[in-house]
Amino acid sequence: MQQKEFIDLLKEAVSPYQCVEAAMRRLKENGFEELRYEDAWKLVPGRKYVMNHHDTTCYAFSVGADYKPKDMLRIAAAHTDYPYLRIKPNADFQTNGYAQLNVEVYGGPILNTWFDRPLGVAGRVALKSENPFEPRMVLYRSSQPLMIIPNLAIHMNRDVNKGVEINNQVDLMPVVELLSGEQPREEYFLNFLAEELGVEKTEILDFELNTFCMEEPQYVGPKQTLLSSPRLDNQTSVAALLSAIQEGTRGDGINLIALFDHEEIGNTSKQGAASILLHDMTRRILRSLGCTEEEIDQTIYGAMLLSVDVAHATHPNHKGKMDITNQPVLGKGFCIKEACSQSYATDAEAVAILRQICDRNQIPYQRFVNRSDVRGGGTLGSVASTLFPVKTVDIGIPLLSMHSVRELMGAADIDALSDCVKAYFSM
């Protein structure tokens, strides 16, 4: 993968909506034909297809020119969302001449990293239409910082460096503007949004807008071996899957990527990995290619899934937080993640397959397991595999500062991850 292509995606994918928009554009520019689930499908071997699902999830797949029933179905999945602050309805309020916005926390961010940062707004807006059942949906991304969450000065918060609890409803309300006596004191943000969209304020029926850090990715270090950026979780995986589905060279079988929304809040939505759509869509793909019900079952249960999400790297200042024998570091390759609790859906057969793929292609990888006294996190793999019960392995780039507004990775690790998924889609 070209580093510039990766950096460009990090800059573009400021919300799940912009992530899917960027993915769809890249895929269609590279020969993927767009499908709609409500239309009839006539799939042809040797062709590539992409489908947008509710604007924050998308699926793309290629059918080998030599495709035949019972060829192995290979799937890789990642997620388009990340922890952020979501703007509530009726968000405008004022405090002593400050215009502010009412927000809520989405996912599990490290909250104190969101203070004192220039924040933009991105997502989609629902507008009035002639047909009530077809509201006009438009994507929006601010071109400039619109708000900031100021810290309380240390003089008024003497214990701040000892660790102070953050109250989501009190401490996280961003400042948007200073209001003069002549300015309207109600719906300041909504007025601005209407002006940005070129519509009347009354045309705005609802919105799904999140804040995003407007700081750009930056390489760090004399030899630029580190990359600091917002949204590495999980745009690293999205970038790797987009690259692999375009560059995979299998002539037989089906390669499929799924980019799900709502992983950070548990996957349980129509756009999440807990949706039945991946299973239903796979059956529809196979039916459209002429498979019988028996062949469909055989293909599905012989399939394999890569759940691609980030992993934890060993922190140099907190080495004791890691497992005593599995301590991945930045820059040494992606991680294979395992947990007997199945918070990572890995099994030995899937690990063996992936290790052989990497060893044959000289792709660097590491192993990650949580400390035995730490619960750790989870991924979409364990959720997706309950509805799609196939061989599954969890993999991803190791990070430091995971769920911070800026995260840190080894710059070379994106190549290892991309090469792994590409080989998986090629061998």
N, C-alpha and C positions, 0 to 999 in steps of 0.2 A: 504493500500500500504506500502511496505517496504521502509524505508527511503533510504537504500542503493540503491535500484532499481531506486528511483527518482534521487538521486545524480549522479548515473552512466549515466542516460539519459542527465542530465544537462552538463556533461563532454563530452558526445559523440555528441550531437546535435549542432555542431558549425556552421552549415549552413543548409538550408532546405534540401540539398542533404543528408548530414549525418544524419539529423533528420529522413527522410524517410527510409534511409538504416537501422538505428537502430530500427525503428518501424517494418519494414518488417521482420527483423531477429527475433525480439521478438515474433511476431505473428506466424511466420512459425514454430518456435521452440515449440509453444504451440498449434499446430494442425490446424492452418489456412492454407487452400490450396490456392495457388496463381492462380489467373485468369488473362487472357489477354483479353482486350476488343475486339481485332480483331479475337479472337478464338470463336468457338461455346461453349455455356454454357449448362451444364446439372446439374443444382442445385438439391440438395437432402436435405429434411428436416433432422434436426439433425446434419448438417455439418456447418463448418465455413470457410469463404473465405476472401481473401485479394487481392487488386489490386493496383499496382504502376502506377501512372499517371504522365508521363514526369519527373519522378525522384524526384520531390519536393512536390507532393501531393499523398496521398494514401487513399484508402477506405477499410474498413474491416466490415464484417457483419456476423452474425450468424442467422441461421434459426432454430426455435424451432422444436424439434422432433415431437411435436403434432401440427405443423403448419397447419392452414387452412385459406382459403381466408377470408378477412375482419378482421383478427386479426390485432391488432394495430401495426403500423410501428413506431418505436421509433428511432430517430436520434439524435446524438450529434456531434457537429463540433467544431474544433479549428484550429489554424493556425501554420504553421511550420517556418515562417520567423520572423525576428526581425530587428530593425534598425541597420545598419552597414555601412561600407565604402566598395564600390565595385571597383574593379580594372578595369580600362579602357583598351581597346585595345591599342597597341603601347604605353604601360605604362612607359617604361624606359626613364628616363632623368637624367642628371648629373648637379650638381651645385657646383662649386669650390671643386671638388674631392669627393663630396657626391653622391652616387648612390641613386636615389629617384624613387618613383612610382607615377604615375598620377591616382588619385582615384576620385570617385564621391559619394555623399551621397545617401544612400538608406533609405527611410522612414524618420522618424522624431526623430533622436537621440539627446540627450543632448550632444552637440558637445564637450564642454570643458572636459567632462569625458573621452574622448578618448586620451587625451594628456598624454604623459609620461607612457604609458602602454606597456608591451610586447605584440605584436600583431602577431598572426599566420595567415595563409591563408588556406581557405578551399572552396570546391565547386567541379566543374567538368570541364574536358578538352575534347575538340573534336579533334580527331586525324585522319590523312589520312587513307583511307581504299581502298580496291579494288573496291568496289561498291560505287560510289559517293553518292547514296541515303541512304547509311548505314554507316556513319562515325563511327569510333570506339570511344565510350564514356567511359571515365574512371573518377572515383572519386579521389579526391586528398585532403589530409589534411597534413599540415606541422607538423612535430614532434617537432619543436623547434620554438622559436620566430624568425620572419624574419624581423621585422621592428618596428619602433617606431616613434611617432610624438612628437618632442620635443617642450616644451613650450618656449616662449620668456622670457628671464630673466626679473624680475621685474625692474631691473635697466634700462632696455631699454623700459619698458612698465609700467610706473609709475601708470597708472590708471587701471591696470588689476583687482584689487580687487573692483573696482567700477562697473565692468561689461563692457567688451569690445566686440564689434561685431566681429564675426569670419567670415572671407572670405573663403568660401569653396575651391576656386581654389588656394589661396595663403597659408593659414594657416594650411591646413589639409594634405599637401603632406608629406607622411612618408619618413624617412631615412631608407635605406636598408643596406648600407654598405659604408665603406671608400675605395676609389679606389686608388690603387698605380699606378705608371707610367706604369707598365708592363701590368696591367689588361685592358681588352677590355672596351671601353668607350661607347659601345652601347649594348642594349638589355641584360643588366646584369641579370634582373629577368627572362627573357625568357630563357636564357642559363641555369640558375639554375633550372627552371622548367623542361626543357628537360632532364637535368641530373637526377633529382629526379624521373622522369617517365621512364627513361631508353630508350629514343627515341631521334631521331635527331630533332633539333630545327625546321627544315622545315616541320616536320610531325605535328606540332601544328597548327591547323587551327583557333581555337577560344577557348575561355574559359569563364566560369561564375564563378568567384572567388571573395570571400569577405574576408575582414579582420575579425578576431575574437579575443576577449580578452583571453589570455592564462591563466589568473588567475583562480584558482579553487574555487568552492563553499566552504564557511566556515560558521560554526555555530558561533553565537555571543552571548555574555552574560554569566554570572556565571552559569546559568542553561540552557544555549544553547537554549533559546526560540526563537531566531531570526536566520534567514538564509540569508546570503548575497551571491549573485551569479550573474554572467552574465546570460542573456537569460531566466530569470524567466517569462518574457513575450515573448513567450507564452508556454514555455516548461512545466510549471506547468499544463496547460490544456491538453497538449499532453499526459503527463504522466498519468493524471487522466483518460483520455479516453481509453488509452491502457490497463490500469489496469481493468477498468470497463467492456470493451468488452470481456475480457478474463474471468472475474469472474462473470458476470451477469448470472442469473439462470433461466431466462424465458424458459418455455417449449413450449409456443405458441408464434406466431408472429415473427417479424424480428427486431433485434437490429443492428444498423448501425452507424459507426463513419466515419467522413470525416475530414481529416487533410489537409487543404488547404494552398497553398502558396499565396504570394502577398497581404495579408491583410494589411500590413503596407503601401502599395502604392495604396490602393483603391479597391482591389479584382478583377479588370477588366482584366482578362487574361484567357487563356485556363486552367490554373492551379488554378485560383482563385474562390472564392465563387460566383462570377457573371457568371461563366461558366454554360452552360445548362447541363453539364454532370451529376450532382447529380440527376436532374429530369429525364433525359434519362436513367441513370443507374438503378434508382429505378424501372422504368417501365420495364426495361429488366429483372431485378431480378424477378419481379412478373410474367412476361410472362413465364420465364423459370420454374417457379413453377406451371404453369398451370392455372393462373388466366385469366379470360375473360377481355375484355376491360372495361366492367361495373365494375367488381370487382377491377380492377386496379385503376380506378377513385375513387371508394369508399375507398380503402385502403389509397391512397395518401391524399385525403382530410380529412381523419380521423386521419392523422399522427400528430406527435409532434416533435419539434426540440429544442434541447438545444444548444444555441450559447455560447461556453465556452471560455472566454477570461478574462484577469485580470481586476481588479477594483482599484479605488483609495482609499487608507486608509487616515484617518485623520492624518495630519502631526502635531506633538506636538509643533513645532515652528511656525506653520502657520494655527492654527485651524480655523481662519476666512475664509480660502479658501473653507471650506466645507459648505454644506447645513446646515441650523440652527437646523433641527430636525432629519437628517439622517447622522450619523457620525460614520461609521465603523472603526474599529481599527484592528491592526494585532493580530492574535492569537485567535480571537473570532469566527472563522468560515468563510466560503465563503460568497460572496455577491450576492444578487439578484439585478440586475441593471435595472432601469426604466428611461424612458424619454418620455414625451408626444410628442416630436419632432420625435420619432421613430428612433433616432440615436442608441438607444437600442430597439430591436424589441419586448419587453415584452408587454403582455396584461394580464388583470386581471384573465382570466380563466386559463392561463398557470401558473401564479403566484400561484393561489389557488391550482392547481395540485401539483406543486413543494413543496409548504409549507406543504401540507398534507403528501407527501412522507417523507419529513425531520422530521416532528413532530412524525410520527409513528415510525421512526427509530432513534429518538433522535440525529439527526444530527444538529450541530449548524450552523446558518446562520444569516446574517445581511442584511440590505437594503442600497442601494446606489442610490442617486439621485443628479444630479448636482445642484449647487446654481442656483437660478433663473436668475442671471445676468452673468452666465458663460455658454458658448456653450458646452464645454466638447468635448470628443472624441466620437468615434463610434466603432462598431464591424462588423464582417461578418454577424451577424444575420439579420440585416435589409436588407442587400444585398441578401443573400440567400433566405430569405422569400418572396422577390418579384418574384422569379422564382419558389419557392416552397411554395405556400401560405397556411401555416399550423399554428397551435398554436405554438408560439415561446416564449422562455424566455431566457434572457441574464444573465449568471452567471459567477463568477470567483473569484479567490483569491485576496484579497486586498493587494496592494503593496505600499511601499514608494519608491521614486527615480525611478518611471516608466520611461523607455527609457534612463536611465543612462546606462553606460557600465556595472555597477554593480547595481542590484536592491535588495530590502530588503523585506522579507516576514516573517510572523509568521510561525515557523516550523510546528506547529500542523495543519495549515490550509489545507495542502495538503491532510491530512486524511479526513477532512470534505468534501472537494470537491470530492475526489475519492469515498467516501462512498455514497455521494448523487447520482453520476452518476451510481454507481453499483446498488443502490436501484431502480433507474429509469429503469435500464435494467433487474430488477429481479421481481418486483411486478406485 
